[in-house]
Amino acid sequence: MAKKLAFLTIHGMGETDKEYYQIVKQSLEKHLGKDVWSQVHFEAIHYQSALQDYQYSVWENMRQSAHLSWQDLRKFMLFGFSDACALEHRATDDGSLYKKIQKSIIYSLKIARAEFSHNDIPIIILAHSLGCQIISNYLWDSQKNQGIWHVDSLDYPEIQPEQEDFLKLKSLQYLFTTGCIIPLFVAGFTEIVAIPKPNSKFKWFNYYDKNDILGWPLKPLSPSYDLVVDQDIEIDSGNLWQSWNPQSHDGYWTDEDFIEHLSQVIKRLSV
């Protein structure tokens, strides 16, 4: 059966396994059934490999040189916040980490594009935490011909002309963000400007939990965010041990209300 849409995930900050997506993928397969899910091309974006080797090296050096308490929390802070700090460091430089991460997005999009005979395929992206900032940057750069898409960049992607619109996400119809940390990156700016809508059908649903100190609503950021984001949706994320505290940051993709909303969108695009 021919695929009718592309669904991609992008993970958040911190130490991340390459199969981070399994929980949400299995939940969607269960909710949608084989007939609907067979019409979806699923692809996971994994950018952590660009950072993790360096972080492991620092972590091991620290552990071997000093007696450190709260090691699990320290490791989360080291991996998570070094992700955020390194992400946009010297972003415009050739070969920068910023551009390497954008290349990892293009890599996954190329695999997805190969499943379709044309560019005009609906795309859904599910982004979590730092992944929300990363995909927002990617969309901004692709629309403005900046970053990796700057024609004079040594990192300009090797693509076929017929792939370009797909790789620039011009057919992105739904963006789901969970535990979104975009406000942490833009709060110090004089003017806060959201990405332009990539097309007239585009919808952006942002999920947050009031107990998640990393997850924020987006519409209050600025008039442009209020216009581009369709809804900020508050949920009680996570299980009994997560939902009432900051650990709720890791519970969005198992939340039944969230999975139901995502499933209904996939069904509509699969008809």
VOTIFI-538117 format. One record per atom (N, C-alpha, C): x, y, z. Coordinates in steps of 0.001 Angstrom, whole numbers, padded with zeros to 6 digits, always signed. Each point is the difference from the previous one (the first is absolute). Example, Ala and Ser with C-alpha at 12.3 -4.5 7.8 and 13.67 -1.06 7.14 Angstrom:
# VOTIFI-538117
+013190-005690+007800-000890+001190+000000+000900+001200+000000-000350+001050-000720+000820+001190+000060-000770+001090+000730
//
This chain:
# VOTIFI-538117
+000846-001198+000000-000846+001198+000000+000882+001249+000000-000350+000961-000862+000786+001230-000105-000105+000827+001278+001113+000575+000410+000016+000860+001171-000673+001326-000337-000746+000544+000981-000728+001245-000230+000568+001195+000755+000837-000241+000994+000583+001109+000742+001307-000421+000645+000801+000996+000344+001264-000230+000695-000119+000524+001426+000397-000826+000955-000046+000367+001408+001401-000137+000574+000530+001109+000519+001364-000004+000534+000011+000456+001449+000903-000576+000773+000184+000419+001392+001400+000581+000160+000136+000909+000964+001316+000532+000367+000045+000107+001524+001043-000532+000583+000074-000161+001448+000447+001285+000704+000001-000085+001332+000395+001135+000819+001449-000093+000439+000339+000800+001027+001387+000096+000430+000366-001151+000924+001304-000190+000160+000490-001018+000906+000358-001295-000709+000562-000929+000752+000405-001294-000530-001197-000696-000628+000109-000354-001289-001161-000498-000734+000369-001201-000849-000690-001095+000224+000190-001205-000795-000541+000206-001415+000585-000690-000968-000449+000147-001380-001434-000488-000204-000484-000830+000896-001375-000503-000114-000923+000686+001012+000264+001256+000270-000787+000789+000953-001481+000053-000352-000317-000207-001253-001350+000184-000547-000924-001192+000240+000523-001120+000514-000777-001241+000021-001322+000124+000759-000009+000729+001109-001216+000110+000808-001120+000658-000790+000301+001132-000628-001053+000699-000736-000385-000761-001258+000951-000619-000651-000303-000770-001205-000932-001163+000323+000298-000738+001061-000835-001136+000381-001398+000443+000420-000080+001136+000702-001309+000521+000416-000846+000386-001206+000623+000624-000987-000738+000409-001195-000449-001208-000803+000852-000992-000145-000378-001224-000712-001211-000648+000669-000004-000013+001320-001109-000602+000739-001281+000791-000201+000074+001327+000070-001189+000837-000144-000547-000006-001424+000890-000001-000976-000419+000160-001391-000345-001317-000681+000599-001080+000426-000188-001274-000670+000913-000125-001212+000179-001222-000447+000956-000272-001079-000387+000667-001312-001291+000060-000308-000429+000547-001291+000394+001472-000139-000263+000775+001044+000336+001426-000049+001512+000190+000098+000635-000689+000955+001439+000192+000218+000807-000396-001239-000502-000950-000780+000725-000428-001197+000059+001102-001059-000819+001028+000141-000003+001112-000951+000921+001147+000433+000666-000198+001140+000876+001029+000563+001455-000426-000166+000825+000894-000561+001445-000266+000041+000549+000660+001260+000550-000812+000882+000553+000497+001266+001508+000125-000111+000525+001127+000503+001448+000214+000001+000389+000759+001272+001054-000436+000651+000469+000651+001224+001277+000787-000281+000023+001238+000442+001205+000832-000086+000779-000167+001304+001277-000340-000130+000847-000159+001190+001239+000874-000175+000051+001100+000744+001114+000937-000126+001025-000141+001126-000325-000780+001022+000852-000067+001188+001386-000569-000275+000107-000804-001070+001294-000591-000306+001062+001053-000302-000437+001204-000406+000950+001081-000273+000609+000565+001280-000589-000317+001151+000439+000575+001273+000521-001028+000999-000535-001214-000060+000099-000925+001113+001422-000463+000311+000829-000234-001010+001363-000489+000262+000775+000981+000873-000141+001290-000286+000695+001027+000781-000532+000036+001431-001327-000133+000127-000615+000050+001330+000411-001193+000846+000045-001183-000606+000450-001188+000737+001436+000179+000493+000829+000591-000836+001401+000211+000372+000105+000912+001220-000735+001112-000025+000007+000931+001139-000542-000683+001245-001092-000735-000157-000640-000662+001131+000950-000997+000667+000668-000803-000804+000917-000999+000556+001192+000665+000678+000515+001067-000587+001116+000725+000625-000400+000556+001360-001216+000536+000076-000493+000561+001262-000181-001096+001048-000617-001097-000388-000274-001090+000940+001277-000597+000564+001018-000117-000824+001247-000624+000426+000881+000936+000826-000251+001296-000109+000871+000975+000665-000556+000537+001305-001298-000201+000231-000612+000581+001202-001154-000866+000470-000246+000034+001312-001159-000693+000567-001197+000937-000104-000979-000381-000804-001138+000870-000286-001302-000633+000476-000773+000749+000732-001321-000461+000430-001024+000265-001107-001186-000611+000157-001117+000222-000934+000450-000234-001454+000601-001150-000220+000599-000232-001314-001025-000039-001131-001141-000607+000219-001014-000054-001071-000449+001401-000388-000246+000839+001017-000427+001370-000281+001128+000790-000654+001212-000184+000479+001149+000692-000603+000159-000388-001473-000161-001284-000285+000151-000465-001375-001073+000614-000888-001238+000050+000514-001080+000625-000771+000319+001465-000274+000463+000704+001019+000322+001415-000170+001157+000179-000992+001027-000825+000123+001169+000127-000878-000375-000249-001454-000685-001114-000249-000368-000339-001379-001060+000959-000532-001019+000279+000809-001104+000831-000462+000390+001440-000268+000663+000608+000961+000280+001420-000149+001219+000270-000885+000889-000972-000129+001072+000187-000977-000550-000106-001418-001061-000802-000190-000703-000007-001294-000456+001409-000352-000726+000591+000935-000587+001323-000253+001081+001057-000194+001062-000067+000824+001065+001002-000104+000783-000128-001299+000228-001238-000442+000817-000227-001192-000771+000228-001293-001311-000140+000064-000828-000016-001214+000271+001176-000932-000015+001214+000527+000081+001174-000867+001354+000713+000102+000994-000679+000585+001338+000589+000085+000624+000073-001386+000343+001205-000428+000624+000235-001309-000792-000707-001104-001306+000208+000039-000910-000730-000878+000280+000222-001477+000484+001176-000370+000197+000310-001415+001315-000547-000564+000873-000507+000873+001280-000529-000471-000216-001256-000845+000830-000176-001015-000035-001237-000774+000338-001175+000909-000784-001061-000096+000257-001187+000802-000387+000122+001457-000744+001047+000351-000405+000197+001402-000933-001117+000461-000097-000163+001322-000925-000968+000566-001425+000295-000459-000346+001266-000024-001328+000430-000457-000300-000582-001382+000960+000107-000901-000208-000490-001366+000056-001525-000072+000808-000623+000848+000013-001458+000046-001368-000540+000408-000628+000682+000957-001328-000428+000446-001021+000195-001116+000114+001106-000737-000902+000193-001129+000201-001086-001056+001233-000434-000175+000258-001087-000946-000669-001298+000454-000075-000222+001306-000657-001213+000490-001495+000046-000302-000581+001210+000000-001412+000150-000376-000164-000303-001485+000873+000555-000823-000073-000242-001440+000185-001481-000313+000891-000660+000713+000232-001429-000200-001307-000787+000158-000737+000278+001074-001260-000715+000240-001071+000402-001005-000025+001268-000356-000983+000452-000990+000262-000624-001370+001256-000176-000357+000322-000646-001279-000519-001435-000036+000152-000711+001108-000511-001370+000063-001516-000006-000179-000668+000933+000674-001456+000096-000130-000398+000358-001432+000705+000958-000587-000343+000454-001363+000098-001130-001022+000912-000927+000212+000198-001115-000929-001212-000930-000073-000893+000105+000994-001187-000843+000025-001137+000540-000861+000166+001217-000517-001098+000647-000724+000439+000401-001400-000976+000092-000894+000305+000320-001396-000017+001498-000278-000446+000809+000984-000055+001443-000200+000171+000717+001336+000134+001320-000058+000267+000807+001198-001234+000330+000821-001133+000028-000623-001199+000517+000654-000639-001039+000919+000773-000438+000969-000428-001016+000955-000163+000655+001364-001147-000199+000669-000157+000577+001344+001058-000533+000960+000566+000905+000777+001013-000359+000996-000505+000388+001384+000197-000893+000955-000241+000287+001421+001336-000135+000718+000317+000968+000844+001211-000104+000824-000386+000099+001467+000514-000936+000778-000156+000001+001446+001357+000307+000616+000099+001118+000708+001275+000427+000591-000151+000132+001507+001058-000357+000708-000021+000092+001463+001156+000844+000507-000284+000863+000985+001028+000709+000761+000937+000788-000908+001284-000283+000045+000968+000705-000843-000277-000229-001483-000582-001136-000321-000348-000284-001392-000949+001033-000581-000799+000647+000847-000919+001044-000464+000785+001209-000516+001023+000386+000732+000856+001101-000430+000758-000366-001273+000477-001227-000060+000771-000443-001164-000853+000000-001259-001216-000518+000077-000833-000052-001206-000499+001395-000365-000199+000868+000989-000365+001385-000283+001133+000707-000747+001238-000207+000448+001159+000566-000695+000081-000508-001437-000236-001290-000153+000082-000605-001334-001042+000616-000934-001214+000148+000487-001067+000601-000807+000330+001447-000355+000476+000736+000984+000365+001403-000240+001073+000099-001081+001049-000798+000144+001111+000049-000948-000421-000438-001398-000839-001022-000074-000420-000484-001318-000873+001031-000717-000772+000759+000763-000868+001021-000600+000777+001254-000384+001059+000289+000766+000775+001226-000217+001292-000246-000791+000230-001269-000401+001249-000382-000677+001223+000391+000828-000071-000347+001276+001087+000246+000934+000567-001327+000509+000996+000100+000871+000564-001210+000581+000519-000928-001077-000404-001242+000075+000461-000996-000957-000534+000265-001403-001066+000804-000096-000627+000284-001287+000561+001246-000674+000996+000634+000605+000627+001148-000653+000810-000492-001198-000229+000592-001153+000595-000528-001237+001524-000009+000022+000603+000869+000776+001459+000061+000056+000589-000873+001106-000858-000699+000736+000475-000819+001107+000687-001263-000519+001148-000328+000573+000669-001257-000340-000811-001208+000456-000975+000251+000876-000854-001070+000517-001317-000123-000769-000145+000751-001081-001243-000072-000784-000245-001456-000402-001205-000507+000241-000246-001436-000209+000039-000419-001468+000483-001214-000213-000031-000586-001340-001372-000623-000213-000808+000647-000811-001373-000460-000219-000344+000071-001479-001007-000772-000353-000574+000099-001336-001019+001140+000008-000091+000763-001106-000942+001130-000028-001427-000400+000358-000405-001212-000411-001373-000429+000269-000235-000341+001472+001082-000073+000798-000136-000276+001432-000172+001268+000839+000385+001138-000551+000216+001196+000819-001218+000422+000810-001172+000075-000627-001179+000469+000732-000322-000899+001187+000151-001307-000179-000247-000940+001093+001013+000208+001116+001271+000106-000374+001064+000148+001005-000079+001336+000734-000600+000992-000648-000211+001289+000665-001316+000051+000777-000668-001145+000059-001236-000154+000787-001121+000924-000471-000067+000220-001290-001069+000866-000521-001372-000650+000096-000047-001325+000155-001288-000681+000145-000257-000439+001438+000720+000606+000961-000242-000303+001415-001391+000483+000392-000873-000938+000354-001371+000378+000351-000235+000097+001495+000720-000809+000778-000198+000034+001450+001347-000056+000709+000165+000905+000950+001130-000036+000910-000538-000169+001410+000369-001106+000646-000342-000253+001395+001258+000207+000824-000064+000893+000987+001136+000202+000895-000414-000349+001425+000907-000659+000716-000272-000408+001387+001163+000418+000883-000320+000521+001182+001055+000443+000912+000940+000981-000674-000563+000954-000707+000762+000876-000901+000824+001026+000775+001297+000086-000340+000891+000922+000713+000372+001231-000839-000730+000250-001064+000287+001174-000828+000092+001291+000818-000880+000236+000993+000110+001247+000775+001362+000206+000645+000708-001066+000344+001315+000135+000617+001029+000575-000972-000250-000154-001292+000931+000489-001017-000319+001419-000464-001237+000437+000171-000398+001283-000588-000371+001063+001030-000088-000373+001278-000503+000938+001012+000832+001268+000109+001280-000051-000343+000858+001172+000107+000013+000887-001234-000790-000338-001016-000001+000786-001231-000928+001206+000109+000384+001097-000638-000867+001182-000041-001278-000298-000752+000134-000728-001109-001157-000364-000820-000017-001516-000160-001123-000607+000324-000147-001454-000095-000894-000325-001191+000583-000665-000985-000711-000258-001255-000075-001498-000244-001191-000487-000262-000210-001424-000283+000287-000304-001458+000140-001281-000298+000146-000424-001389-001257+000401-000786+000151+000381-001258-001183+000167-000846-000640-001361-000264-001300-000020-000234-000651-001259-000358+000551-000487-001336+000394-001274-000095+000544-000504-001260-001037-000138-001112-001281-000051+000372-001088-000078-000980-001314+000344+000695-001043+000156-000777-001287+000451+000550-000691-001061+000854+000385-001268-000124-000641-001083+000757+000710-000274+001334+001107+000642+000225+000843-000294+001158-000698+000275+001325+000129-000956+000938-000534+000164+001352+001074-000421+001006+000047+000765+001099+001010-000241+001045-000719-000159+001326+000155-001196+000596-000566-000295+001314+001140-000200+000993+000001+000799+001050+001062-000037+001003-000559-000515+001323+000568-001085+000490-000441-000614+001256+000980+000339+001127-000564+000349+001153+000845+000269+001166-000702-000474+001269+000780-000230+001027-000498-000379+001325+000437+001083+000976-000890+000467+000826+000335+001092+000928+001105-000386+000972+000209-001305+000219+001050-000460+000913+001334-000243-000699-000006+000135-001323+001224-000188-000782+000711+001345-000096+001088+000172+000724+000674+001304+000038+000742+000309-001301+000146-001000-000882+000645+000225-001285-001015+000227-001123-001236-000386+000214-001032+000113-001027-000850+001250+000186-000214+000723-001075-000668+001298+000075-001113+000133-001042-001020+000806+000300-000906+000434-001076+000757+000931-000946-000474+000136-001222+000706+000800-000997-000766+001239-000464-001312-000055+000003-000780+001120-000517+000288+001312+000732+000274-000019+001319+000279+001274+000684+001351+000626-000345+000851-000712-000739+001339+000508-000285-000015+001323-000755-000877+000107-000994-000021+001194-000847-001213-000075-000919-000374+001112-000633-001117-000035-000952+000200-001012-001122+001244-000158-000474+000222-000944-001098-000176-001447+000459+000449-000311+001227-000239-001350+000521-001494-000234+000241-000679+001010+000461-001444-000120+000218-000717-000311-001306+000512+000545-001084-000606-000210-001311+000336-001375-000573+001241-000435+000154+000454-001234-000658-000395-001248+000784+000056+000055+001335-000363-001156+000824-001514-000051+000134-000586-001116-000412-001460-000117+000054-000510-000170+001421+000671-000853+000786-000436-000218+001376+001174-000345+000908-000015+000576+001204+000788-000514+001108-000938-000888+000807+000359-001260+000159-000893-000957+000642+000648-000506+001286-000626+000308+001128+000533-000466+001285-000496-001404+000283+000918-000896+000337-000370-001364+000374+000719-000383+001287-000450-001104+000583+000644-000560+001187+000887-001139-000487+001242+000325-000296+000899-000915-000690+000646-001000+000945+000118-001241-000475+000766-000990+000734-000828-000910+000887+000678-000941+000630-000664-000967+000867-000173+000563+001417-000421-000856+000911-000276+000419+001383+001204+000649+000658+001214-000450-000358+001214+000506+000639+000581+001216-000713-000507+000300-001197+000536+001109-000791-000914+001220-000015-001301-000230-000048-000946+001039-000401-000043+001214+000923+000427-000147+001251-000132+001098+000968+001315+000756+000230+001042-000318-000776+001314+000601+000238+000732+000215-001325+001214+000570+000037+000710+000287-001255+000296-001206-000887-000107-001229+000564+000195-001179-000837-001094-000146-001062-001045+000801+000129-001054-000010-001018+000555+000352-001377+001195+000602-000034+000628+000356-001278+000193-001220-000899+000135-001175+000596+000250-001211-000778-001254-000833-000243-001169+000537+000337-001203-000833-000071-000981+000300-001117+000278+000987-000827-000980+000435-000998-000370-001097-000999+000994-000716-000479-000244-000924-001113-000714-001282+000430-000256-000150+001294-000798-001129+000480-001368+000448+000482-000282+001296-000068-001274+000528+000488-001129-000389-000956-001074-000556+000530-001100-000507-000826-000694+001106-000792-000224+001152+000625-000663+001104-000708+000860+000492-001160+001296+000082+000227+000904+000441-001053+000018-001007-001152+000135-001284+000313+000033-001039-001034-001299-000018-000789-001124+000214+000683-001294+000020-000692-000079+001153-000993+000449+001176+000403-000016+001162-000895+000886-000252-001222+001201-000498+000239+000932-000287-001086-000574-001069-000933-000629-001006+000560-000598-001072-000802-001109+000522-000899-000823+000886+000536-001106+000547-000806+000538+000811-001175+001060+000735+000192+000598+000775-001086+000546-000940-001072+000684-001049+000401+000535-000965-000952-001122-000659-000791-001073-000361+000683-001148-000610-000690-000570+000917-001065-000154+001290+000328-000570+000938-000961+000860+000117-001249+001317-000012+000181+000890+000131-001142+000142-001296-000782-000437-001116+000596+000136-001298-000653-001222-000387-000813-001045+000767+000117-001256-000346-000709+000179+000217-001500
//
